Amino acid sequence: MKKGIHPKLNWIKITCACGNVIETLSTRKDYNVEICSACHPFFTGKQKLVDSAGKIEKFRKKYETFMKKDEEAKKN
């Protein structure tokens, strides 16, 4: 490696809002994050599954009258 061209690596602490502290090497200084793997719903198993098919049906039902009016206007 060439000397003097690489950034200096330091041991830092990344602190999450939940209180989890992660130590790692970085060119940055210590910093805070809002969410980490210890509190994110995907990693904790508390993830909500969204029924997208139900949302599409709800949308179609809501705008069914508008779509019928458009079809009638196209026929005339």
ChimeraX attribute file (.defattr): number of C-alpha atoms within 10 A of each C-alpha:
attribute: neighborCount
match mode: 1-to-1
recipient: residues
	/A:1	5
	/A:2	5
	/A:3	5
	/A:4	7
	/A:5	7
	/A:6	9
	/A:7	9
	/A:8	10
	/A:9	12
	/A:10	13
	/A:11	12
	/A:12	17
	/A:13	17
	/A:14	16
	/A:15	18
	/A:16	18
	/A:17	12
	/A:18	13
	/A:19	14
	/A:20	15
	/A:21	16
	/A:22	11
	/A:23	11
	/A:24	12
	/A:25	12
	/A:26	14
	/A:27	12
	/A:28	12
	/A:29	12
	/A:30	14
	/A:31	10
	/A:32	12
	/A:33	12
	/A:34	11
	/A:35	15
	/A:36	18
	/A:37	11
	/A:38	14
	/A:39	17
	/A:40	14
	/A:41	13
	/A:42	11
	/A:43	11
	/A:44	10
	/A:45	9
	/A:46	10
	/A:47	10
	/A:48	8
	/A:49	6
	/A:50	8
	/A:51	8
	/A:52	9
	/A:53	9
	/A:54	10
	/A:55	11
	/A:56	11
	/A:57	10
	/A:58	12
	/A:59	11
	/A:60	13
	/A:61	11
	/A:62	11
	/A:63	10
	/A:64	12
	/A:65	10
	/A:66	10
	/A:67	13
	/A:68	11
	/A:69	10
	/A:70	11
	/A:71	10
	/A:72	9
	/A:73	9
	/A:74	8
	/A:75	6
	/A:76	5
